[in-house]
């Protein structure tokens, strides 16, 4: 045990279940690892076994539905049934042999949070309330007999899971899903035994607890996950950290009363988070949320109850996690996306190898979002996540000489993976430092995790012995002289400068120049372009005290695919900072003291002392075009050099080429 982290690795108990340490893997729904009927596949088993191998003491599955009759989902994510026993038994046997324990998170369903097209017969809820996905639709109120059926279904599902060797059950009572809806007056307006005051609204989960205990005994561990507060201003509007608002969902005071009632009912542990689907950025905290963003909530519950409290919320900084345990803010540290990025986080902390931890960058691009109409359920910075067996790196049968041109995310990943496989790699970078767009992307304070990734990648290249040539201009002649067996072009991208007339003397720069400190917009700043990049620059400048206006030609900001939690929080932060946002508007010209704009109401002028262009990126393709068809070895163009998109494309391109050379 590393002396710096004694609390993280102190054995602990939930009820009578002994855990080897106080590090848990948070529940994350990964339906891509299940087949079309919801049955776990080998990918599902491999995914959990890898996290057990990495050293976590407790693993918790994502949401598993207990039945499919009361709420029938068209996406067929379940329910738990006898066929689950075989794959779950394979998984639990492997997990247990590696010293970890595993809980299954069981859920009655989505309720009012279900998208209308995802459920047959329309969404249901505790009461006739508006649907989250389409508030024009009123959810059907569940009948008393249907609620009783759900209680029985919970008991049956728990029995099946227990037969497969699962060590405990977590009740899915958070994020504004069906069980959460029953406990909160915002959705529950019933006048039967399942409604009324808080104790009445808790009847449904309390009956579930009783049913599981009746079937599996009082000692079988049951934990309950819920948001101590919802941070909700309206059905679809969340509240930001520190914002003054009126809570329409669960207040902290009611959340604490709920903790006491659950403990009284015999719960073995409470997992505390926050939020609903409104905003999405509490239940799924993005990079804009600070590390430990919900520790203040778990600390309040710790003071209220004596059962173990599990904390969550960007707790992937080891010093922060250790301090939270030492100071009594939680009993167990629960890591979600951190264990996607690096399953071996626990073992690396145990050995004191903190610099070896591959950091999560809070992007949600691969873990939660739909891409090309499918759920990837992987990780931007760790492409092997969820594909551990298929993407396992093997030593190359014939080592090759590999030349990589470009030291951004794509080039560094390609060089790293190729070197792991035994190839001799030389990397050329035209700048005096590595990093590419990781450098400008990490400039704002709340995006420093990208800088951690940059430093991690550079460290890996040094340890692997990659021959790095900085400040190097590569020509076709350079590549010919290298006599490489394979060439990887990761030449990146540069900012597009639109053909907008700019008055002489008007400070005009690109987003990249601003973020790198090569330009310092002052006064009233106009940002041309409201994509993710432009919005982040606008937020950064506004926090520095500048008055900022974003002008976007499309009908909304951040129209390119960006994860909901990230997009929603970014836009809410812009509004919170008082940034002026003009959509469906174009900048026609930049004159000496103002910008000429053309919007829905015609042409007008807005004050402008500086302008920043953030209208997109273009590939640096000169080298690629120059060697087209003239190099007698395989040439791969990856990342922004192929097509400017995002960091996921860069890293996944680099990984795929590196692993298949």
Order of alpha helices (4+ residues) and beta strands (2+ residues): beta-beta-beta-alpha-beta-beta-alpha-beta-beta-beta-beta-alpha-beta-alpha-alpha-alpha-beta-beta-beta-alpha-beta-alpha-beta-alpha-beta-alpha-alpha-beta-beta-beta-alpha-beta-alpha-alpha-beta-alpha-beta-beta-beta-beta-alpha-beta-alpha-beta-alpha-beta-beta-beta-beta-beta-beta-alpha-beta-alpha
